[in-house]
Amino acid sequence: MKHIRNFCIIAHIDHGKSTLADRLLQVTNTISEREMMDQVLDDMDLEREKGITIKSHAIQINYKNSHGETYTLNLIDTPGHVDFSYEVSRALAACEGALLLVDATQGIQAQTISNLYLAIDNDLEIIPVINKIDMDGAMIEEVKDQIVELIGCKPEDILLASGRTGLGVEAVLEAIVDRIPPPEGNPDVPLQALIFDSVFNSFRGIIVYYRIMNGGLKKADKVKFVSTGQEYEADEIGILKLKMTEKQEVKCGDVGYIITGIKNAKEVKVGDTITLASNPEPVAIKGFEEVKPMVFAGIFPVVTDDFEELRDCMDKLQLNDASLTFELETSQALGFGFRCGFLGLLHMEIIQERLEREFNQTVITTVPNVSFIAYTTKAEKIIVNNPAEMPDVVKTERIEEPYIKAQIITKPEYIGNIMTLCLGKRGILINQSYLTTTRVELIFEMPLTEIVFDFYDKLKSQTRGYASFDYHPIGYRDADIVKMDILLNGDKVDALSALIHRSRAQDFGRKLCEKLKELVPRQQFQIAIQAAIGAKIVARENISAMRKDVTAKCYGGDISRKRKLLEKQKEGKKRMRQIGNVEVPQEAFLAVLKLDD
């Protein structure tokens, strides 16, 4: 065990984490030149295009140090985005050390700090590395000062490297061996292993990745998953190279995989503990929690007949992404579909993209909303994930909405813009502090509802991309939330309903009506578009009817002839309006997501 090192890399998006991982694999000859490509640990096309890690990966590296000793290094890669912070926390729990990677051209950013605090909570040994030192805009001394101030290390402890050219990668490997402690654990006690990830393979079922804390695991052992209480046989176990490598035994302190033929994603939970069925270790590894979705939206097939196919695709997608939750939902406007729970907006976007790319499913997504808690006058507590579940206003005593603590790091010249943006989104400024002379940290408490739509995009555009943003939930608080319905000719379009704060409802309703006026095609009769809160109409637009010029044939003569023809036409339009129904085009549902303030 003293020759094992388990480590991960923590960094903000786009600070060169995947590129450094590529170099570590190349320098240690873990993968051959033929297999080498950029971002070798990122499997999905989406990851390569967006330049982010969506699904974390683990890989074992064998490294011979300058004294000729061979070490086994387990790199447990983590996703960098705020939506996946629970996965990051479980990956950190499986490590003893972390490389803190900071971009020399950008300095420390919000997610670097939040993931660093997660690492410190898990008592990890931190090795600071400044990456991209070969770039023209590298501010090495400045970034060094930022790191020293942040973690209190000595300036000579900070390593300089370049993931692109491979400069300083040897020194990083030496530091991993010298500074990160070997795993502690007792190989002679019952098995206790932490699940930090799982992937789905269409031939083998679900493959579970784990780190053994105590004991050991042999092939054909009967294992038990503590949180679900299910027992399975270990059909195949082994370690993770670029491809999975089968072994007869995985020992204490090591990272490996297990295949048991599980086909149901709900049976495997990240953060769960694996133990032996014959000699169970009753104590689970602390820190396990169910993944909580933060944002909810309805997903519907464009053609109602494709519903069954979409259900199969959602099931398959859930096997690959256990943090996706969904249940059946029906809508009068869109037919059958699903109400899905996502970790955040990026997660929602990725699920939508993957449905289109991997399964050729074109879907309509309704307005995303968060989950509220409604307390009725009979003291019942109802969790509302969908505008349709909102109890009647008369029966509701109070409603609570989720709040988050937002951490924004930016340059001082953008403080005004950020203040205007956050206070406009009902934020409360909690703290403002200068990390260095050129970086300021702002802490706000804000309702999650306000950041669901377009907060992130606005923040980036108002700070020219210099602000970095991170958040975590801090519980529920009372709020004046109302349900706003959209009526077309007096009929509700349930897919356009939204739960919104009363102070914003009128404004939002007016914009939505204006947008729908542009998008809903004109009919032979007049269409009234109304936004209503309960029985009160807060905004209205009219789409005028398409008319034939019935008075064209009247030249001269008495005005009453023209009036008679116009009255006759008016009657016809009135009758038509009673029986006519309005089709809402698909763009209208998407338009709601893109309402500009």
C-alpha positions, 0 to 999 in steps of 0.5 A: 500500500505504501506505493499507492497514491490516489489523487485528483485534479481540481480546477475551474472550467478551461484551466487545462485539467484534461490537457494536463491529464493527457500529459501525465498519461503520455510521460508515464507511457500509460497510453501508446502514441497511437492511442494518444489524442487531445482530451483522451479521458473525455469520451463524449463529443459534447465534452470535446466541443464544449471543452468541459468534463461532464462524466468523470473518469478514473485511470491508473498510472504506473510511475517510476521515480528518480530513485527507481521505485515504481508507484501506482498512481490512481488519477480520479478525474472530476467534472469542474462545473458547479452542477456536478459538485456532489460527484466532485465531493465523492471523487475527493472522498476517494483520494488522499491528495489533489492538484490545485490547477490554476491558469497563469493567464486567468488566476483564481476563479470561483469554482477553483475556490469552492472545489478547494474548500471541498478538498480541504474538508476531506483533509486532502494534501493540496499541491498547487500547480500553475498551468499554461506558463508558456502563454504570452499573457501568463502572470506567473508572479501575480498568480503565485501571490494569489495562491499563497494568500489563498492556501498559505503555502510557501511560494517555492511549493508552487509548481510551474507547468504547461499541459500543452508542451509537457513542461514541468510534468515530471516535477508534478509526478515527483511531487505526487509521490513525495507529498501525497500520503499513501492510503490508510486502511486495514486489509484484514478487516471486512470490506468497505469500499466507496462508490464514486462513479458508475457507467453503463455498458450495453453488453455488461450492465452497470459498471461500478467504480469504487475505492477500497477503504478497508479489506479487499475484494476477490472475484466471485465474492458476494457483495452487498450495497449498504444503502439499497441492501441489495446483494450481488455476485462479483462477476468481474473485478479489476483495475482501470487502465485506459481499458478495463484490466481484469484482476483476480483481487483488488486490494486495500487502498486501490481503485477498481471496477466491479461488474455484477450484471445490474441493469437498473440505474436506481440500484447503484448510487454514487457515494454508497458503500460496498461490503461483503454479504458474508461478513458485512461492515455495518458502518457506511462511509460518511458523506453519502446523500441522495442526489437532489435535483434543483431545476425541473422542466417538462420534456415532450416529444414533438410528435405524440406517437414517439412517446414510447420511443422517448421513454426507452431513450430516457431509461437508457440515458438514466443508466449513463447519468444517475442524477437525472430523475423523471416521472410521467406527465401529461399536458393538454397542449403537448400530450404525454411527456416527462417531468424531469429533475436536473442538477442545474441548467447546464445539466438540462442543456446536456441532457437535451443535447444527448437526447438529440445526438445519441438517440435522434430525439427532437424534444420540446422543453417547457419553462424550467422551474425550481421546486417550491414548498407550499403549506396549505391551510390544513397544515399539509406540506406539498412539494411543487415541482410543476405549476400544475401541482400548485394548490388553489390560492384560497387553500394556500397559507404560505409558499417557500422558495429555495435560496442559494449562496452565490459566490462571484469573483471578478475584477473591481471595475465590474462591481457596479454591473454585478450589483445591479444584476444581482439586486435586480434578481432579488439578491442580498449582498452578504459580503464583499472582500478583495482577494488581491488588488485585482480580484474581488469576491462578492457573496450574495444570497439569492432565490434559485428561481432568479438564476434559472433562466439566463443569469449566467449568460447575463453575468458573463456579458456584463463582465466581458467574461471576467466574472466566475460564478459558483453557488450552493443551496442554503435552504427554503425561505418564505416568498410571495410566489404566484402561478401565472397562466397564459390564456389563448381565447380564454383557454389555458395553455398549461405548458406555458404556465409559470411560477413566478414572484408577484413583483415580477409577474406583471412584467413577465406576463407583458413580455410573454404576451408580446412575444406570443403575438409575434409567434402565434400565426394569424387566424380568420378570427381575432385571438386574445392572448392574456396573462392571468394570475388567478382570475385577474388579467395582468397583461393582454395582446390581440392578434387581429383577424385576417379579413377579406375586403368585403366593401371593395365592390361598393363604389359610391352609394349609401354608407348603410350598405357598407355597414351592413356588409361589415356587420355581416362579416363581424357576425361570421367572425364571432361564430368562427371564434367560438368554434375555432381553436388556436394552434401554438407553434413550437417556437412559442415554447422555446421563446419563453426561455429566451425572454430578454429583460 
